[in-house]
Amino acid sequence: MDKDRLAAFEAVLPAISAFKRTFGRDIAPDFIAELYVARELDLELAARRNEPGADAVDATGQRYQVKCRSASTLNVDLNNFDFNFVVLVNLDDDYRLAGIWRMDLTKAQTVFVHRPVYRKWQATQTRFKAAAERVR
């Protein structure tokens, strides 16, 4: 490994360690997206990872499913509709927030199409964003 890569690797280790101690999870784009949504919408993250249908909840108990996708990814997938809101997050290449869109359950049920071959519900990002409320 060259000196620059080794220095970058060694420099980031304390931050990765502190993040994992604080949140109990590894740094991953999906979790970074959940943290942005929690901050922007004043939500609490679900107590358990992989909580069916909800990554976060608001003060009234409304459940939020968070989907992180690259802006170039075509589709947004859902396994179920066990939420009150689905939120799409785009991050830039530096993991900074590029956009957040929120859609309620009723709208999601009209926008997402069942794809039996994939056993999922899908919507294109273009269709999702056109039907959703832009939060940021």
Phi and psi in radians as a Rosetta constraint file:
Dihedral C 1 N 2 CA 2 C 2 CIRCULARHARMONIC -1.287 0.35
Dihedral N 2 CA 2 C 2 N 3 CIRCULARHARMONIC 2.900 0.35
Dihedral C 2 N 3 CA 3 C 3 CIRCULARHARMONIC -1.053 0.35
Dihedral N 3 CA 3 C 3 N 4 CIRCULARHARMONIC -0.722 0.35
Dihedral C 3 N 4 CA 4 C 4 CIRCULARHARMONIC -1.121 0.35
Dihedral N 4 CA 4 C 4 N 5 CIRCULARHARMONIC -0.756 0.35
Dihedral C 4 N 5 CA 5 C 5 CIRCULARHARMONIC -1.179 0.35
Dihedral N 5 CA 5 C 5 N 6 CIRCULARHARMONIC -0.726 0.35
Dihedral C 5 N 6 CA 6 C 6 CIRCULARHARMONIC -1.094 0.35
Dihedral N 6 CA 6 C 6 N 7 CIRCULARHARMONIC -0.727 0.35
Dihedral C 6 N 7 CA 7 C 7 CIRCULARHARMONIC -1.133 0.35
Dihedral N 7 CA 7 C 7 N 8 CIRCULARHARMONIC -0.744 0.35
Dihedral C 7 N 8 CA 8 C 8 CIRCULARHARMONIC -1.120 0.35
Dihedral N 8 CA 8 C 8 N 9 CIRCULARHARMONIC -0.739 0.35
Dihedral C 8 N 9 CA 9 C 9 CIRCULARHARMONIC -1.045 0.35
Dihedral N 9 CA 9 C 9 N 10 CIRCULARHARMONIC -0.861 0.35
Dihedral C 9 N 10 CA 10 C 10 CIRCULARHARMONIC -1.196 0.35
Dihedral N 10 CA 10 C 10 N 11 CIRCULARHARMONIC -0.573 0.35
Dihedral C 10 N 11 CA 11 C 11 CIRCULARHARMONIC -1.213 0.35
Dihedral N 11 CA 11 C 11 N 12 CIRCULARHARMONIC -0.568 0.35
Dihedral C 11 N 12 CA 12 C 12 CIRCULARHARMONIC -1.469 0.35
Dihedral N 12 CA 12 C 12 N 13 CIRCULARHARMONIC -0.344 0.35
Dihedral C 12 N 13 CA 13 C 13 CIRCULARHARMONIC -0.984 0.35
Dihedral N 13 CA 13 C 13 N 14 CIRCULARHARMONIC -0.785 0.35
Dihedral C 13 N 14 CA 14 C 14 CIRCULARHARMONIC -1.072 0.35
Dihedral N 14 CA 14 C 14 N 15 CIRCULARHARMONIC -0.659 0.35
Dihedral C 14 N 15 CA 15 C 15 CIRCULARHARMONIC -1.185 0.35
Dihedral N 15 CA 15 C 15 N 16 CIRCULARHARMONIC -0.722 0.35
Dihedral C 15 N 16 CA 16 C 16 CIRCULARHARMONIC -1.094 0.35
Dihedral N 16 CA 16 C 16 N 17 CIRCULARHARMONIC -0.756 0.35
Dihedral C 16 N 17 CA 17 C 17 CIRCULARHARMONIC -1.104 0.35
Dihedral N 17 CA 17 C 17 N 18 CIRCULARHARMONIC -0.790 0.35
Dihedral C 17 N 18 CA 18 C 18 CIRCULARHARMONIC -1.102 0.35
Dihedral N 18 CA 18 C 18 N 19 CIRCULARHARMONIC -0.706 0.35
Dihedral C 18 N 19 CA 19 C 19 CIRCULARHARMONIC -1.061 0.35
Dihedral N 19 CA 19 C 19 N 20 CIRCULARHARMONIC -0.831 0.35
Dihedral C 19 N 20 CA 20 C 20 CIRCULARHARMONIC -1.147 0.35
Dihedral N 20 CA 20 C 20 N 21 CIRCULARHARMONIC -0.679 0.35
Dihedral C 20 N 21 CA 21 C 21 CIRCULARHARMONIC -1.120 0.35
Dihedral N 21 CA 21 C 21 N 22 CIRCULARHARMONIC -0.700 0.35
Dihedral C 21 N 22 CA 22 C 22 CIRCULARHARMONIC -1.252 0.35
Dihedral N 22 CA 22 C 22 N 23 CIRCULARHARMONIC -0.819 0.35
Dihedral C 22 N 23 CA 23 C 23 CIRCULARHARMONIC -1.777 0.35
Dihedral N 23 CA 23 C 23 N 24 CIRCULARHARMONIC -0.223 0.35
Dihedral C 23 N 24 CA 24 C 24 CIRCULARHARMONIC 1.229 0.35
Dihedral N 24 CA 24 C 24 N 25 CIRCULARHARMONIC 0.317 0.35
Dihedral C 24 N 25 CA 25 C 25 CIRCULARHARMONIC -2.495 0.35
Dihedral N 25 CA 25 C 25 N 26 CIRCULARHARMONIC 2.702 0.35
Dihedral C 25 N 26 CA 26 C 26 CIRCULARHARMONIC -1.304 0.35
Dihedral N 26 CA 26 C 26 N 27 CIRCULARHARMONIC 2.745 0.35
Dihedral C 26 N 27 CA 27 C 27 CIRCULARHARMONIC -1.257 0.35
Dihedral N 27 CA 27 C 27 N 28 CIRCULARHARMONIC 2.163 0.35
Dihedral C 27 N 28 CA 28 C 28 CIRCULARHARMONIC -2.603 0.35
Dihedral N 28 CA 28 C 28 N 29 CIRCULARHARMONIC 2.595 0.35
Dihedral C 28 N 29 CA 29 C 29 CIRCULARHARMONIC -0.947 0.35
Dihedral N 29 CA 29 C 29 N 30 CIRCULARHARMONIC -0.696 0.35
Dihedral C 29 N 30 CA 30 C 30 CIRCULARHARMONIC -1.074 0.35
Dihedral N 30 CA 30 C 30 N 31 CIRCULARHARMONIC -0.719 0.35
Dihedral C 30 N 31 CA 31 C 31 CIRCULARHARMONIC -1.278 0.35
Dihedral N 31 CA 31 C 31 N 32 CIRCULARHARMONIC -0.636 0.35
Dihedral C 31 N 32 CA 32 C 32 CIRCULARHARMONIC -1.039 0.35
Dihedral N 32 CA 32 C 32 N 33 CIRCULARHARMONIC -0.736 0.35
Dihedral C 32 N 33 CA 33 C 33 CIRCULARHARMONIC -1.072 0.35
Dihedral N 33 CA 33 C 33 N 34 CIRCULARHARMONIC -0.750 0.35
Dihedral C 33 N 34 CA 34 C 34 CIRCULARHARMONIC -1.059 0.35
Dihedral N 34 CA 34 C 34 N 35 CIRCULARHARMONIC -0.695 0.35
Dihedral C 34 N 35 CA 35 C 35 CIRCULARHARMONIC -1.142 0.35
Dihedral N 35 CA 35 C 35 N 36 CIRCULARHARMONIC -0.721 0.35
Dihedral C 35 N 36 CA 36 C 36 CIRCULARHARMONIC -1.058 0.35
Dihedral N 36 CA 36 C 36 N 37 CIRCULARHARMONIC -0.794 0.35
Dihedral C 36 N 37 CA 37 C 37 CIRCULARHARMONIC -1.117 0.35
Dihedral N 37 CA 37 C 37 N 38 CIRCULARHARMONIC -0.753 0.35
Dihedral C 37 N 38 CA 38 C 38 CIRCULARHARMONIC -1.043 0.35
Dihedral N 38 CA 38 C 38 N 39 CIRCULARHARMONIC -0.732 0.35
Dihedral C 38 N 39 CA 39 C 39 CIRCULARHARMONIC -1.161 0.35
Dihedral N 39 CA 39 C 39 N 40 CIRCULARHARMONIC -0.852 0.35
Dihedral C 39 N 40 CA 40 C 40 CIRCULARHARMONIC -1.231 0.35
Dihedral N 40 CA 40 C 40 N 41 CIRCULARHARMONIC -0.583 0.35
Dihedral C 40 N 41 CA 41 C 41 CIRCULARHARMONIC -1.881 0.35
Dihedral N 41 CA 41 C 41 N 42 CIRCULARHARMONIC 0.124 0.35
Dihedral C 41 N 42 CA 42 C 42 CIRCULARHARMONIC 0.971 0.35
Dihedral N 42 CA 42 C 42 N 43 CIRCULARHARMONIC 0.991 0.35
Dihedral C 42 N 43 CA 43 C 43 CIRCULARHARMONIC -1.945 0.35
Dihedral N 43 CA 43 C 43 N 44 CIRCULARHARMONIC 2.819 0.35
Dihedral C 43 N 44 CA 44 C 44 CIRCULARHARMONIC -1.818 0.35
Dihedral N 44 CA 44 C 44 N 45 CIRCULARHARMONIC 2.333 0.35
Dihedral C 44 N 45 CA 45 C 45 CIRCULARHARMONIC -1.212 0.35
Dihedral N 45 CA 45 C 45 N 46 CIRCULARHARMONIC 2.592 0.35
Dihedral C 45 N 46 CA 46 C 46 CIRCULARHARMONIC -1.027 0.35
Dihedral N 46 CA 46 C 46 N 47 CIRCULARHARMONIC 2.536 0.35
Dihedral C 46 N 47 CA 47 C 47 CIRCULARHARMONIC -1.139 0.35
Dihedral N 47 CA 47 C 47 N 48 CIRCULARHARMONIC -0.584 0.35
Dihedral C 47 N 48 CA 48 C 48 CIRCULARHARMONIC -1.934 0.35
Dihedral N 48 CA 48 C 48 N 49 CIRCULARHARMONIC 2.536 0.35
Dihedral C 48 N 49 CA 49 C 49 CIRCULARHARMONIC -1.245 0.35
Dihedral N 49 CA 49 C 49 N 50 CIRCULARHARMONIC 2.623 0.35
Dihedral C 49 N 50 CA 50 C 50 CIRCULARHARMONIC 1.030 0.35
Dihedral N 50 CA 50 C 50 N 51 CIRCULARHARMONIC 0.621 0.35
Dihedral C 50 N 51 CA 51 C 51 CIRCULARHARMONIC -1.105 0.35
Dihedral N 51 CA 51 C 51 N 52 CIRCULARHARMONIC 2.130 0.35
Dihedral C 51 N 52 CA 52 C 52 CIRCULARHARMONIC -0.991 0.35
Dihedral N 52 CA 52 C 52 N 53 CIRCULARHARMONIC 2.105 0.35
Dihedral C 52 N 53 CA 53 C 53 CIRCULARHARMONIC 1.459 0.35
Dihedral N 53 CA 53 C 53 N 54 CIRCULARHARMONIC -0.253 0.35
Dihedral C 53 N 54 CA 54 C 54 CIRCULARHARMONIC -2.504 0.35
Dihedral N 54 CA 54 C 54 N 55 CIRCULARHARMONIC 2.288 0.35
Dihedral C 54 N 55 CA 55 C 55 CIRCULARHARMONIC -1.780 0.35
Dihedral N 55 CA 55 C 55 N 56 CIRCULARHARMONIC -0.357 0.35
Dihedral C 55 N 56 CA 56 C 56 CIRCULARHARMONIC -2.729 0.35
Dihedral N 56 CA 56 C 56 N 57 CIRCULARHARMONIC 2.834 0.35
Dihedral C 56 N 57 CA 57 C 57 CIRCULARHARMONIC -2.364 0.35
Dihedral N 57 CA 57 C 57 N 58 CIRCULARHARMONIC 2.660 0.35
Dihedral C 57 N 58 CA 58 C 58 CIRCULARHARMONIC -1.678 0.35
Dihedral N 58 CA 58 C 58 N 59 CIRCULARHARMONIC -3.109 0.35
Dihedral C 58 N 59 CA 59 C 59 CIRCULARHARMONIC -1.120 0.35
Dihedral N 59 CA 59 C 59 N 60 CIRCULARHARMONIC -0.373 0.35
Dihedral C 59 N 60 CA 60 C 60 CIRCULARHARMONIC -1.678 0.35
Dihedral N 60 CA 60 C 60 N 61 CIRCULARHARMONIC 0.013 0.35
Dihedral C 60 N 61 CA 61 C 61 CIRCULARHARMONIC 1.628 0.35
Dihedral N 61 CA 61 C 61 N 62 CIRCULARHARMONIC 0.053 0.35
Dihedral C 61 N 62 CA 62 C 62 CIRCULARHARMONIC -1.146 0.35
Dihedral N 62 CA 62 C 62 N 63 CIRCULARHARMONIC 2.383 0.35
Dihedral C 62 N 63 CA 63 C 63 CIRCULARHARMONIC -1.720 0.35
Dihedral N 63 CA 63 C 63 N 64 CIRCULARHARMONIC 2.369 0.35
Dihedral C 63 N 64 CA 64 C 64 CIRCULARHARMONIC -2.088 0.35
Dihedral N 64 CA 64 C 64 N 65 CIRCULARHARMONIC 2.214 0.35
Dihedral C 64 N 65 CA 65 C 65 CIRCULARHARMONIC -1.740 0.35
Dihedral N 65 CA 65 C 65 N 66 CIRCULARHARMONIC 2.200 0.35
Dihedral C 65 N 66 CA 66 C 66 CIRCULARHARMONIC -1.884 0.35
Dihedral N 66 CA 66 C 66 N 67 CIRCULARHARMONIC 2.279 0.35
Dihedral C 66 N 67 CA 67 C 67 CIRCULARHARMONIC -2.128 0.35
Dihedral N 67 CA 67 C 67 N 68 CIRCULARHARMONIC 2.108 0.35
Dihedral C 67 N 68 CA 68 C 68 CIRCULARHARMONIC -1.785 0.35
Dihedral N 68 CA 68 C 68 N 69 CIRCULARHARMONIC 2.178 0.35
Dihedral C 68 N 69 CA 69 C 69 CIRCULARHARMONIC -2.409 0.35
Dihedral N 69 CA 69 C 69 N 70 CIRCULARHARMONIC 2.514 0.35
Dihedral C 69 N 70 CA 70 C 70 CIRCULARHARMONIC -1.098 0.35
Dihedral N 70 CA 70 C 70 N 71 CIRCULARHARMONIC 2.564 0.35
Dihedral C 70 N 71 CA 71 C 71 CIRCULARHARMONIC -1.050 0.35
Dihedral N 71 CA 71 C 71 N 72 CIRCULARHARMONIC -0.404 0.35
Dihedral C 71 N 72 CA 72 C 72 CIRCULARHARMONIC -1.559 0.35
Dihedral N 72 CA 72 C 72 N 73 CIRCULARHARMONIC -0.116 0.35
Dihedral C 72 N 73 CA 73 C 73 CIRCULARHARMONIC -1.278 0.35
Dihedral N 73 CA 73 C 73 N 74 CIRCULARHARMONIC 2.299 0.35
Dihedral C 73 N 74 CA 74 C 74 CIRCULARHARMONIC -1.188 0.35
Dihedral N 74 CA 74 C 74 N 75 CIRCULARHARMONIC -0.910 0.35
Dihedral C 74 N 75 CA 75 C 75 CIRCULARHARMONIC -1.949 0.35
Dihedral N 75 CA 75 C 75 N 76 CIRCULARHARMONIC 2.741 0.35
Dihedral C 75 N 76 CA 76 C 76 CIRCULARHARMONIC -1.981 0.35
Dihedral N 76 CA 76 C 76 N 77 CIRCULARHARMONIC 2.259 0.35
Dihedral C 76 N 77 CA 77 C 77 CIRCULARHARMONIC -1.925 0.35
Dihedral N 77 CA 77 C 77 N 78 CIRCULARHARMONIC 2.547 0.35
Dihedral C 77 N 78 CA 78 C 78 CIRCULARHARMONIC -2.238 0.35
Dihedral N 78 CA 78 C 78 N 79 CIRCULARHARMONIC 2.514 0.35
Dihedral C 78 N 79 CA 79 C 79 CIRCULARHARMONIC -1.580 0.35
Dihedral N 79 CA 79 C 79 N 80 CIRCULARHARMONIC -0.478 0.35
Dihedral C 79 N 80 CA 80 C 80 CIRCULARHARMONIC -2.800 0.35
Dihedral N 80 CA 80 C 80 N 81 CIRCULARHARMONIC 3.120 0.35
Dihedral C 80 N 81 CA 81 C 81 CIRCULARHARMONIC -2.028 0.35
Dihedral N 81 CA 81 C 81 N 82 CIRCULARHARMONIC 0.659 0.35
Dihedral C 81 N 82 CA 82 C 82 CIRCULARHARMONIC -1.561 0.35
Dihedral N 82 CA 82 C 82 N 83 CIRCULARHARMONIC 1.064 0.35
Dihedral C 82 N 83 CA 83 C 83 CIRCULARHARMONIC -2.738 0.35
Dihedral N 83 CA 83 C 83 N 84 CIRCULARHARMONIC 2.953 0.35
Dihedral C 83 N 84 CA 84 C 84 CIRCULARHARMONIC -1.733 0.35
Dihedral N 84 CA 84 C 84 N 85 CIRCULARHARMONIC -0.528 0.35
Dihedral C 84 N 85 CA 85 C 85 CIRCULARHARMONIC -2.458 0.35
Dihedral N 85 CA 85 C 85 N 86 CIRCULARHARMONIC 2.511 0.35
Dihedral C 85 N 86 CA 86 C 86 CIRCULARHARMONIC -1.996 0.35
Dihedral N 86 CA 86 C 86 N 87 CIRCULARHARMONIC 2.381 0.35
Dihedral C 86 N 87 CA 87 C 87 CIRCULARHARMONIC -2.154 0.35
Dihedral N 87 CA 87 C 87 N 88 CIRCULARHARMONIC 2.223 0.35
Dihedral C 87 N 88 CA 88 C 88 CIRCULARHARMONIC -1.750 0.35
Dihedral N 88 CA 88 C 88 N 89 CIRCULARHARMONIC 2.314 0.35
Dihedral C 88 N 89 CA 89 C 89 CIRCULARHARMONIC -2.155 0.35
Dihedral N 89 CA 89 C 89 N 90 CIRCULARHARMONIC 2.294 0.35
Dihedral C 89 N 90 CA 90 C 90 CIRCULARHARMONIC -1.930 0.35
Dihedral N 90 CA 90 C 90 N 91 CIRCULARHARMONIC 2.314 0.35
Dihedral C 90 N 91 CA 91 C 91 CIRCULARHARMONIC -1.939 0.35
Dihedral N 91 CA 91 C 91 N 92 CIRCULARHARMONIC 2.642 0.35
Dihedral C 91 N 92 CA 92 C 92 CIRCULARHARMONIC -1.502 0.35
Dihedral N 92 CA 92 C 92 N 93 CIRCULARHARMONIC -3.077 0.35
Dihedral C 92 N 93 CA 93 C 93 CIRCULARHARMONIC -1.152 0.35
Dihedral N 93 CA 93 C 93 N 94 CIRCULARHARMONIC -0.297 0.35
Dihedral C 93 N 94 CA 94 C 94 CIRCULARHARMONIC -1.740 0.35
Dihedral N 94 CA 94 C 94 N 95 CIRCULARHARMONIC 0.252 0.35
Dihedral C 94 N 95 CA 95 C 95 CIRCULARHARMONIC 1.149 0.35
Dihedral N 95 CA 95 C 95 N 96 CIRCULARHARMONIC 0.355 0.35
Dihedral C 95 N 96 CA 96 C 96 CIRCULARHARMONIC -1.537 0.35
Dihedral N 96 CA 96 C 96 N 97 CIRCULARHARMONIC 2.676 0.35
Dihedral C 96 N 97 CA 97 C 97 CIRCULARHARMONIC -1.180 0.35
Dihedral N 97 CA 97 C 97 N 98 CIRCULARHARMONIC 2.151 0.35
Dihedral C 97 N 98 CA 98 C 98 CIRCULARHARMONIC -1.803 0.35
Dihedral N 98 CA 98 C 98 N 99 CIRCULARHARMONIC -0.392 0.35
Dihedral C 98 N 99 CA 99 C 99 CIRCULARHARMONIC 3.050 0.35
Dihedral N 99 CA 99 C 99 N 100 CIRCULARHARMONIC 2.627 0.35
Dihedral C 99 N 100 CA 100 C 100 CIRCULARHARMONIC -2.331 0.35
Dihedral N 100 CA 100 C 100 N 101 CIRCULARHARMONIC 2.292 0.35
Dihedral C 100 N 101 CA 101 C 101 CIRCULARHARMONIC -2.220 0.35
Dihedral N 101 CA 101 C 101 N 102 CIRCULARHARMONIC 2.373 0.35
Dihedral C 101 N 102 CA 102 C 102 CIRCULARHARMONIC -2.093 0.35
Dihedral N 102 CA 102 C 102 N 103 CIRCULARHARMONIC 2.419 0.35
Dihedral C 102 N 103 CA 103 C 103 CIRCULARHARMONIC -2.365 0.35
Dihedral N 103 CA 103 C 103 N 104 CIRCULARHARMONIC 2.374 0.35
Dihedral C 103 N 104 CA 104 C 104 CIRCULARHARMONIC -1.405 0.35
Dihedral N 104 CA 104 C 104 N 105 CIRCULARHARMONIC 2.903 0.35
Dihedral C 104 N 105 CA 105 C 105 CIRCULARHARMONIC -0.984 0.35
Dihedral N 105 CA 105 C 105 N 106 CIRCULARHARMONIC -0.810 0.35
Dihedral C 105 N 106 CA 106 C 106 CIRCULARHARMONIC -1.030 0.35
Dihedral N 106 CA 106 C 106 N 107 CIRCULARHARMONIC -0.785 0.35
Dihedral C 106 N 107 CA 107 C 107 CIRCULARHARMONIC -1.169 0.35
Dihedral N 107 CA 107 C 107 N 108 CIRCULARHARMONIC -0.728 0.35
Dihedral C 107 N 108 CA 108 C 108 CIRCULARHARMONIC -1.033 0.35
Dihedral N 108 CA 108 C 108 N 109 CIRCULARHARMONIC -0.670 0.35
Dihedral C 108 N 109 CA 109 C 109 CIRCULARHARMONIC -1.165 0.35
Dihedral N 109 CA 109 C 109 N 110 CIRCULARHARMONIC -0.340 0.35
Dihedral C 109 N 110 CA 110 C 110 CIRCULARHARMONIC -1.655 0.35
Dihedral N 110 CA 110 C 110 N 111 CIRCULARHARMONIC -0.423 0.35
Dihedral C 110 N 111 CA 111 C 111 CIRCULARHARMONIC -1.554 0.35
Dihedral N 111 CA 111 C 111 N 112 CIRCULARHARMONIC -0.674 0.35
Dihedral C 111 N 112 CA 112 C 112 CIRCULARHARMONIC -1.439 0.35
Dihedral N 112 CA 112 C 112 N 113 CIRCULARHARMONIC 2.448 0.35
Dihedral C 112 N 113 CA 113 C 113 CIRCULARHARMONIC -1.986 0.35
Dihedral N 113 CA 113 C 113 N 114 CIRCULARHARMONIC 2.368 0.35
Dihedral C 113 N 114 CA 114 C 114 CIRCULARHARMONIC -1.275 0.35
Dihedral N 114 CA 114 C 114 N 115 CIRCULARHARMONIC 2.274 0.35
Dihedral C 114 N 115 CA 115 C 115 CIRCULARHARMONIC -2.032 0.35
Dihedral N 115 CA 115 C 115 N 116 CIRCULARHARMONIC 1.564 0.35
Dihedral C 115 N 116 CA 116 C 116 CIRCULARHARMONIC -0.959 0.35
Dihedral N 116 CA 116 C 116 N 117 CIRCULARHARMONIC -0.648 0.35
Dihedral C 116 N 117 CA 117 C 117 CIRCULARHARMONIC -1.083 0.35
Dihedral N 117 CA 117 C 117 N 118 CIRCULARHARMONIC -0.533 0.35
Dihedral C 117 N 118 CA 118 C 118 CIRCULARHARMONIC -1.710 0.35
Dihedral N 118 CA 118 C 118 N 119 CIRCULARHARMONIC -0.153 0.35
Dihedral C 118 N 119 CA 119 C 119 CIRCULARHARMONIC 0.968 0.35
Dihedral N 119 CA 119 C 119 N 120 CIRCULARHARMONIC 0.732 0.35
Dihedral C 119 N 120 CA 120 C 120 CIRCULARHARMONIC -2.507 0.35
Dihedral N 120 CA 120 C 120 N 121 CIRCULARHARMONIC 2.919 0.35
Dihedral C 120 N 121 CA 121 C 121 CIRCULARHARMONIC -1.820 0.35
Dihedral N 121 CA 121 C 121 N 122 CIRCULARHARMONIC 2.390 0.35
Dihedral C 121 N 122 CA 122 C 122 CIRCULARHARMONIC -2.321 0.35
Dihedral N 122 CA 122 C 122 N 123 CIRCULARHARMONIC 2.618 0.35
Dihedral C 122 N 123 CA 123 C 123 CIRCULARHARMONIC -2.505 0.35
Dihedral N 123 CA 123 C 123 N 124 CIRCULARHARMONIC 2.556 0.35
Dihedral C 123 N 124 CA 124 C 124 CIRCULARHARMONIC -1.257 0.35
Dihedral N 124 CA 124 C 124 N 125 CIRCULARHARMONIC 2.702 0.35
Dihedral C 124 N 125 CA 125 C 125 CIRCULARHARMONIC -1.064 0.35
Dihedral N 125 CA 125 C 125 N 126 CIRCULARHARMONIC -0.665 0.35
Dihedral C 125 N 126 CA 126 C 126 CIRCULARHARMONIC -1.035 0.35
Dihedral N 126 CA 126 C 126 N 127 CIRCULARHARMONIC -0.807 0.35
Dihedral C 126 N 127 CA 127 C 127 CIRCULARHARMONIC -1.175 0.35
Dihedral N 127 CA 127 C 127 N 128 CIRCULARHARMONIC -0.732 0.35
Dihedral C 127 N 128 CA 128 C 128 CIRCULARHARMONIC -1.006 0.35
Dihedral N 128 CA 128 C 128 N 129 CIRCULARHARMONIC -0.918 0.35
Dihedral C 128 N 129 CA 129 C 129 CIRCULARHARMONIC -1.115 0.35
Dihedral N 129 CA 129 C 129 N 130 CIRCULARHARMONIC -0.615 0.35
Dihedral C 129 N 130 CA 130 C 130 CIRCULARHARMONIC -1.172 0.35
Dihedral N 130 CA 130 C 130 N 131 CIRCULARHARMONIC -0.547 0.35
Dihedral C 130 N 131 CA 131 C 131 CIRCULARHARMONIC -1.639 0.35
Dihedral N 131 CA 131 C 131 N 132 CIRCULARHARMONIC -0.268 0.35
Dihedral C 131 N 132 CA 132 C 132 CIRCULARHARMONIC -1.667 0.35
Dihedral N 132 CA 132 C 132 N 133 CIRCULARHARMONIC 2.934 0.35
Dihedral C 132 N 133 CA 133 C 133 CIRCULARHARMONIC -1.570 0.35
Dihedral N 133 CA 133 C 133 N 134 CIRCULARHARMONIC 2.227 0.35
Dihedral C 133 N 134 CA 134 C 134 CIRCULARHARMONIC -1.386 0.35
Dihedral N 134 CA 134 C 134 N 135 CIRCULARHARMONIC 2.079 0.35
Dihedral C 134 N 135 CA 135 C 135 CIRCULARHARMONIC -1.535 0.35
Dihedral N 135 CA 135 C 135 N 136 CIRCULARHARMONIC -0.680 0.35
